Amino acid sequence: MLYLPREEGQGLVEYALILALVAVIVIAILLILGPQVGSIFSRVTSGLSNA
């Protein structure tokens, strides 16, 4: 009988690492662009309340 290696665990770890990397990138982008997006929303809401 031939031995077939099981690679499900390895694939799962690779997906988890990719997911963690994407999460870190998204958090970094939000930290960098967060204040700019907040000021845009503030201007939109103040423009709508003045109209």
CNS distance restraints for C-alpha pairs under 8 A (distance, minus, plus):
assign (resid   7 and name CA) (resid  11 and name CA) 6.22 0.50 0.50
assign (resid   8 and name CA) (resid  12 and name CA) 6.16 0.50 0.50
assign (resid   9 and name CA) (resid  13 and name CA) 6.26 0.50 0.50
assign (resid  10 and name CA) (resid  14 and name CA) 6.30 0.50 0.50
assign (resid  11 and name CA) (resid  15 and name CA) 6.26 0.50 0.50
assign (resid  12 and name CA) (resid  16 and name CA) 6.19 0.50 0.50
assign (resid  13 and name CA) (resid  17 and name CA) 6.18 0.50 0.50
assign (resid  14 and name CA) (resid  18 and name CA) 6.24 0.50 0.50
assign (resid  15 and name CA) (resid  19 and name CA) 6.07 0.50 0.50
assign (resid  16 and name CA) (resid  20 and name CA) 6.10 0.50 0.50
assign (resid  17 and name CA) (resid  21 and name CA) 6.15 0.50 0.50
assign (resid  18 and name CA) (resid  22 and name CA) 6.18 0.50 0.50
assign (resid  19 and name CA) (resid  23 and name CA) 6.13 0.50 0.50
assign (resid  20 and name CA) (resid  24 and name CA) 6.22 0.50 0.50
assign (resid  21 and name CA) (resid  25 and name CA) 6.27 0.50 0.50
assign (resid  22 and name CA) (resid  26 and name CA) 6.14 0.50 0.50
assign (resid  23 and name CA) (resid  27 and name CA) 6.13 0.50 0.50
assign (resid  24 and name CA) (resid  28 and name CA) 6.15 0.50 0.50
assign (resid  25 and name CA) (resid  29 and name CA) 6.20 0.50 0.50
assign (resid  26 and name CA) (resid  30 and name CA) 6.16 0.50 0.50
assign (resid  27 and name CA) (resid  31 and name CA) 6.12 0.50 0.50
assign (resid  28 and name CA) (resid  32 and name CA) 6.23 0.50 0.50
assign (resid  29 and name CA) (resid  33 and name CA) 5.94 0.50 0.50
assign (resid  29 and name CA) (resid  34 and name CA) 7.82 0.50 0.50
assign (resid  30 and name CA) (resid  34 and name CA) 5.02 0.50 0.50
assign (resid  31 and name CA) (resid  35 and name CA) 7.84 0.50 0.50
assign (resid  33 and name CA) (resid  37 and name CA) 6.24 0.50 0.50
assign (resid  34 and name CA) (resid  38 and name CA) 6.11 0.50 0.50
assign (resid  35 and name CA) (resid  39 and name CA) 6.20 0.50 0.50
assign (resid  36 and name CA) (resid  40 and name CA) 6.33 0.50 0.50
assign (resid  37 and name CA) (resid  41 and name CA) 6.32 0.50 0.50
assign (resid  38 and name CA) (resid  42 and name CA) 6.17 0.50 0.50
assign (resid  39 and name CA) (resid  43 and name CA) 6.18 0.50 0.50
assign (resid  40 and name CA) (resid  44 and name CA) 6.25 0.50 0.50
assign (resid  41 and name CA) (resid  45 and name CA) 6.13 0.50 0.50
assign (resid  42 and name CA) (resid  46 and name CA) 6.08 0.50 0.50
assign (resid  43 and name CA) (resid  47 and name CA) 5.96 0.50 0.50
assign (resid  44 and name CA) (resid  48 and name CA) 6.14 0.50 0.50
assign (resid  45 and name CA) (resid  49 and name CA) 6.13 0.50 0.50
assign (resid  46 and name CA) (resid  50 and name CA) 6.19 0.50 0.50
assign (resid  47 and name CA) (resid  51 and name CA) 6.31 0.50 0.50
